[in-house]
Amino acid sequence: MTTQQPPSCPAHGDAPPVVQLYGPQFAADPQAFYAHLRLCGPLAPVEIAPGVDALLVTGRQTALDLLRDTSTWSKDPRRWQATIPPDSPVLPMLAWRRNVLFSDGEAHARYRRVIVDAFDLVEPHELRLLVQHCADRLIREFGGAGHCDLIAQYARSLPLLIFNALFGLPDHYSERLIAALAGMLEGNSPEEAAEANAAYGQYVRELVALKRQRRGDDLTSWFMHHPAGLSPEELVDQIILTMGAGHEPTTNLIGNALGRMLSDDRYYNSLVGGALTAQDAINEVLWRDPPMANYSAHYPLRDIYFHGTWIRAGQLVLVSYAAANTQPAHTAPGQARSGERSHLAWAAGPHACPVKQHALLIATTAIERLTGWLSNIELAVPYEQLVWRPGSFHRALSALPARFTPISPDQTGATPWNSSPSPSTPQAATSTAKQAASASSAPQPS
């Protein structure tokens, strides 16, 4: 596959255009761009949307130093945001909201407690049953055809069903959520980004209105009940973040891991008893193709000289988890499969992902369920022909065409039609949490 080479680094005298992270060339081969950006040092100038510049951290130690230093760096984007056109397509992902992602200090700790305490009420066994139930439902829809697009028909739909259940919304809301999140992440135009941002906000406000009328055993209700006492605006902003962070990265993690498994004989053989598992594929993806490749927006509180680069107060700095993970000194042969878990796909420091175990359980169960029912599934096109969605932040496949021997409800033995767990309520994963919630009106942070 031929890809456009990134331009020369501005630090080396040619003064070419700043490297763009949002085009199809970058999406097709980001590692070539990261390798080139490293020539500028551990921080490199990039453009994340037309006219929106940032510094991208490509070095692992530099990333850790930034992520762990709360006295120098802030997550509050408002000073930077004032310099950006209000219709910029990246603002839905970077604009300030009253939630854990864009807060520092006590405010951050308060918001984080809400997320951690609520997800602590989601019992892992029940979450696994919910994933299996939703997976079987989707597999029943395409299992008889012998072919499918594993992104559109599985990896993208599955987290929607799961998170709709966890937050207490009916399934028919799913398509609206898909469209809104895709528009926010890809930001193809200011108009599309603004429309997607508005649609997503409306989606969450409808959810909150529904739960104010009838609370239940779900994350939305637990956010409302939490002793942190979220205001109506804080509640909406917290759900916007949690649901968005739960859906898109999980979709990409499942899709990227399936792409690796179905294109590599070591994993393909594992479907019938080989050594490598879904967990191995997920770990390799978290190292090599993390579902959110570039994020962790930070802003220095004052002008600083950081790892060889002068940075102005309030300037946008992003961390490239993908580049830091694949920095040559940290990616010796076999390291990604050695059991080492120190990749940066979950970020690090006080803003590291608070619910990574839930995300791992969802992705692992989703892959195991699919490959369990469709044991001879394979890619319908060579891996090199797969197309990746453009975007500065994510690493996501546009489609993942696959083929397999069709299955049917009347075949001998267990099938997705007769073996799916049957949750008693739409909130299957929260069915055992009511007792825990009633036992303590003020959950303790973990």
N, C-alpha and C positions, 0 to 999 in steps of 0.2 A: 504494500500500500504506500503510495507516494503522498507525502504531506508537505505543506509549505514550511520552510525553515523559519524559525523566529529571527527577527532582526538583530543586528549587533547591539551590544549593551551600550547605553548612552555614557556610561562611566569610562568607556574605552575610546572616546574621541570621535566616533563617527557621527554622533548626534542624529541617529535615525529616529523614526517614530517610537514612542514608548510601546512596549509589548502589550498587546490586547489579549485579555483573558476571556472574552465573551464571544469569539468567532468560531466558526466550524473548524478552522485549522488547529486552534488550541484544543478543542474538544476531541479531535481525531488523534492527537499525539501530545498530550500535556507533558509527558516526561521529557520530550525533546526541548520544550520550552523551559522546564525547570532546570535541566542541565545547563542550558544557556544562561538563565538568570543567575545561576550560582557564580558565573564569571564576574558578576557585579559585587560579590561578597554575600554575606548572610541576609542582607536586605536589598531588594531590587525594586526600581520604579516600574509600575504596571498601570494599565488602564482597565477598569472593571466595567465601564460603560462609556459611551461617547461623552468625552469631556470630563470624566470623573477619574481622577488619579488616586493612587494609593501606593504605599510601600508594602511589599510582600516579603514576609520572613520565610526564607528557604532553608535556614540552618536549624538543626535540632536544638543545640544548646541555646541559641538565640531565642528560639521559640519558648523553651522552658524558662529562661530568664525573664521574658516578657510575661508569660502566663502566671508566674508565681509572685510577681512584684506589684502589689497593690498600692504601694506608696508612690510609685512613679506613673503608673498607668491607670486609666479610668475606662470604664465601659460605657459611660454616658456620652452619646454622640451629639448632643445638642449644639455645642460650639461648632463642630464640623458641619453639621446639618444646615446651619444658617448660611453656609457658603455654597450649597448645592441647589440647583434649580428644583423647585417643588414638584416638578413632574418627572424627575429623574427616575428611570426604571429600576434603579437599585434601592430606592428609598423604602419600598415595602419590606426589604430584608434588613435594612440598616437604620431606619428612622426610630427615634426614641419612643418607647412605650413604658408603661408602669409595670414592668415585670422583672424577673430575675436576670434576664440576659443583659439589660441595659442599666443596671443599678450597681452601686458600690456599697461597701460597709454594712451598716445595720439594715438598710433597706434590702440589700441583696440577701442577707442572712434571713430576714423575715420572709421574703418571697420563696426562698429555697426551702424553708421549713414546710411551707404549704405543699410543695410538690413532693418532697420526700415523705412526709407524713401520710399524704393521700395515697401514694403508690405503695406504701408499706401495708395498706389495707387490701391490696390486690394479692391474693394468695397464689403463689407460683403454680400449684397443681391446677387450680381453677383457671388460671390464665392459659395454661397448656391445653386444657380441655376446650376453651374458647377458640384458640388458634386451630385446633384440629377440627372443630365443628365448622368454622368459617372456611378452612381449606377444603374440606370435603364438599361443602356446598359449591365452591367454585369449580373443583375438579369434576363434579357431576355435570356441570354446564358444558365442558369441552371434552370430557373423557371419551365420549363415543365418536368423536370426529377423527381422532388419530393425529391431530395437529393443533397447534395453538400459538398465540403470541404470549409468552410467559410474562411479559411486562404488562400489557394491557389487560390480559385476562386473569392474571394471578398476582404478580408482585405489586401492582398498583392498587388492585381492588382489595386484596387481603387486609392490609393495614387499615383501610377505610372501614371495613366491616368491624374490625377489632376495636378501633378507637371510637367509632360511633357507639358501640356497645359499652365501652368503658366510660364514656362521657354521658351516655344515656340518651342518644338520639336514634330515631328509626333509620333503617338502612336506606330508605329512598332519598336521604340527603346526600348520599355518597358522591354522585356525579357532580354536584355543585362544589363539593370540597376538592375533588380532583382538578376541576377547571381553575378554581381560584388559586390553589397552591402552585400549579404548573405555571400560571401567568405571573405569579410573584417571583418565582425562582428564575425563570428564563428571561423575563424582562425584555421581550423582543421590541417593544416600543413603549414610550411613556404612557400612551393611551391604554395599552393592554395592561401594563403594570398597575396603573391607577384603578382600572376597572376590576382587576383581580383583587387588589387590596380592599376595595370597597365591598366586593362580593364576599370575601372571607370574613370581614368584620360583621357583615349582616348575618352570615351563617352563625357566627358565635353569639351574636346578640339574640337571635332567635332561640338558640340553645338555652341561654341564660333565662330568657323569658319563660320558656317551657318549664324549666326546673324551679323557677320561683313559684309557679302554680302547683307543681307536683314534684317534690323532691324524692329521691330514691337512693338506692345503694350504688352510687356511681361517683366518678371523680368530680363532676361538676358540683354535685350536692356536698361532697366532702370539702371542696374548696370553699363553698359558701359557709359551711359549719365551722371551719377551722378557727381556733382561738386567735389567730393573727388578725382576724376581722378585716378582710379585704373589702375595700370600697367597691361600689358597682363598676367603676372604671378600672380599678385594679383587677377585679375578677375577670372582666372581659379580656384585658391585656394578658393576663396570666394564661387563660385558656387558649388565646390566639397563639401564644408561644408554644405551649405544651402540646397542643394538637398538631401544629405545623411541624414541630421538631420530632414528634412521634411518627408522623406519616411519611414525609418525603425521604428522610434518611433511611427509614426502615425499608421502604420500597426499593431504594437504591442498593441497600445492603443485600437484600434477598436477590434482586436481579443480577447484581455484579457477581455474587457468589455462585448463582446458578450458571451464569455465563462461563465462569472458570471451571466448574465441575463438569459441564457438558462438553467442554472443549479439550479436556485433559484426561488422557487414558488412566492416569493414576486415580482420579476421582470417578471416572466412568466405571472402572473395575470395582471400585468400592461400593457401587450400588448393589453388587451381587457378592459382597464379602471381601473387598480389598481393604488396604490398610488405611487409606485417607477418608475422612468423614466430612460431613457438613460443617462441623466445627473447624476443621482444618481449612476448608474453603473460606469460611467467614473470616478466620484469622488472617489468611493470606490477603483477602480483600481489604481488611482494615489496615494492613501494612501498605499494600500496593495501589489500591483503588478505593480509598475511603469514600463513603457515600457523600459526605460533605468535604470536599477537597481543600477548599480555601475559605476560612471564616474567622471566628474569634476576633472580631473587630475591637481594637483598642486605640486609645488616644492619650498621648503623653500629657500630663498635667502642667508641664513646663517645657521650655526648650531643653533638649537633651542631646548628648553625644552618645549614641548607643551602638555598640558593636561596629564602630568605624563609620557611622552615618549620623550627620546632624539631622534632627527631626524637630519640627516646630510644634509648639504646644497646640493641641487640638487636631493635629494631622492624623488622617486615617492610616492605620497600620493593620494589615491582615496577616494571619498565620496560615501558611500552606502546610496542612498536615501531610498532604501527599508528598510534597518536596522534602519536608523534614524527615519523614519516614524512610524515604528512598535516598537520602544523602549517602554517598558511597561508603563512608566510614561506619555506617550503622546498618548496612544491608549486606553482610557477608553471605555467601551462598548457603541456602538452607535456613537462614535465620528466621524468615517469616513462618516457618513450620516447626521451629524448635521448641515451641511452648512459651517463648518469651512474650510478655504482654505489655511491654513498655512503649508500644506505638502511641502516637498522639491523636488517633482517630476520635477519641473521646475528649480531646483537649487535655488540660492539666491545671493544677492549682485550684483556687476556690471556685472557678467557673467550670470545672470539669462536669461532664454529663452526670446528673444525679440519679438517673434510672437506667444505667447501661445494662444491668442484669435483666431487666424486663425486655429491653430491645434484643438482647442476645437470645433470650428464651423464645421470643416471637420468631426471629429469623431462623433459628436452628429448627424449631418445630415445623415451620412452614416448609423448609427444604426437605426435611425428613419425611413429612407427610406426602409431599408431591412425589419424591423419588421412591417412596414405599409403594404407592399405588401404580406408578408408571415406571417400572424398573428398567425398561429398555429405552427410555426417553433419550433423545439426542438432538443436537442442533440441526436445523434444516438448511443452514448455510454455513460456510466456513467462518470461524471466529473473527478472522481478519476483515470480513465484510460487514460486521456489525457496525451500526452507526450510533454515535454518542451524542446526546443532547447538548447543544451549546449552552454556556452559562458560566459565569465567573466563579460561582460558589460550589456547585454540585459536580459529582461524577456519576452520570446516569445514562443508561442505555435507552435509545429511542424505542427499540423493539428487540425481542429475543425469540425469533421463530424456532419452534421445536416440533418434532414428530415422534410418534410412539405407536405401539400396538393399541388399537382402540379397546376400551373396556365398556362393559354394559351391566345393568342391574341384574340381569338374569344369568350371568355367568356363575360358574361354580366357585364357592368359597367366599371369603370376605371381600366386600367392595365398598367404595365410598357411599353407596346407597344404603347399605345395611350395617355399617360399622361406625358411623359417626356418633360421637357423644351427643347427647340431647340435653342441653342446658335447660333448666326449668324456667329461666327468665332471660331476656336479652342481655342482661348484665351478668353473664355466666361467671366471668372471672371475679366478680365481686360478691358472689352468693354467700361466701362464708365470712365476709367482712362485717356484716351487720352486727353480729355479736361483739366483735372487737371494737367497733365504733361506739356501741352503746355502753360498753364496759368502761370507756374513758371518754368523757366529753372534751378532753384536751389532750390529743395525741402528743406524745413526746417525740422530739426530733431524734433521728438516728445518729 
